[in-house]
């Protein structure tokens, strides 16, 4: 009699992908500056089997303006990180700082704040 082997039992389990604390600090720092300017209002962090996504929203009930994605190592993509705007890939890179700089180039320039106005 033959022994039944399930392939599922022998497949390599994919390790979950997370943002590290320094990566989250970078993302939330950029996010908080744009919130203070009134440009962004909400964010979401989604975890999938081979990637984690930080999505940025202008309004809570809309689609995300941008998404920063961290892929699992060795998944054969162009880089470990990507910035997406809808289905369009704006930037890819091997470090989070690279793709965040590319995202900054796609954002409108910050207007100088008139401090006297708030006194």
Phi, psi and omega in degrees: 000140183277149177267133180273121178245131178266125180298325180303325181290338184254353178290147178290127179284130178286130178282139179295150181254134179226159168279137176283168179300314177298323178295317177297323177299318178297313182296314183288331176295312177297317181298315184294325177297320180285331175292318179299329178278353180083014183274322183240153183232336187210160174217164177216147175242120181244136178247128176246182184297320184239015181200161173231142188232131174252106183260142183242131184240145171278317176230149186299324187265018179249176173286156179293143174291312182221158173220133175256122186243135173248122182266158175294143180297140177078023179269004174078023178269179181289338179193175180280340183231152176213152172246126181243146170233098189065227179277352184276133176269112183278322183201152171225155179188171181272350180226148181297322180301323179298311184287331177290325175296320177295322177295320179301325179292333180273351181268151176295149180294146180285136176278143178295142181270131177272102184294327181299332181296332185262001181273000000 
